[in-house]
Amino acid sequence: MPDYPAFFRRSRMRYFFLYSLSFALIIFAIWLYDSATQENAYIIAWVLALIGLALISSLEILIRYERITLTEHEIEHREGLLSKKVMRINYHSISNVNLNQTLIQRLFRFGDVYVDTPGGAGYEIVLKSFSDAAKIEQLIAAKTKHHQPHSKPE
């Protein structure tokens, strides 16, 4: 049984290519600045470094924008940085939880989790590119089974 509350965020591995590109831009900018002989090369180096830093900052904001917290009795889904949107769903209200992972997502342990409640159009919560998606799905599924009403034998 896991310790509650359990927190999960989007995976950085989902954005591995963009992180790599950002760091490559910054390294190239440092090399260009170090080996520059003309004034315009210094300016280009600074611009490239700023683009790389802006890209890394944007990715971090994107990752921190959405978070899910699994507590003993409910799921809390938070979105936003400056303004917040919070949705809480009790486990007994959940009718279905689905996991979608490609081969690459399985290798890097992230994926998409869909949480459904009865009577709603579409999924109530959609978690795209979350770290430990399989663990999230297992924890929610275990809790929903635990909170299902017991049927009386006939």
Sequence and secondary structure as in RCSB ss.txt:
>XXXX:A:sequence
MPDYPAFFRRSRMRYFFLYSLSFALIIFAIWLYDSATQENAYIIAWVLALIGLALISSLEILIRYERITLTEHEI
EHREGLLSKKVMRINYHSISNVNLNQTLIQRLFRFGDVYVDTPGGAGYEIVLKSFSDAAKIEQLIAAKTKHHQPH
SKPE
>XXXX:A:secstr
   SSEEEEB SGGGHHHHHHHHHHHHHHHHHHHH  SHHHHHHHHHHHHHHHHHHHHHHHHHHTEEEEE SSEE
EEEE SSS EEEEEEGGG  EEEEE  HHHHHTTEEEEEEE TT SS SEEEEEEETHHHHHHHHHHHHHHHS  
    
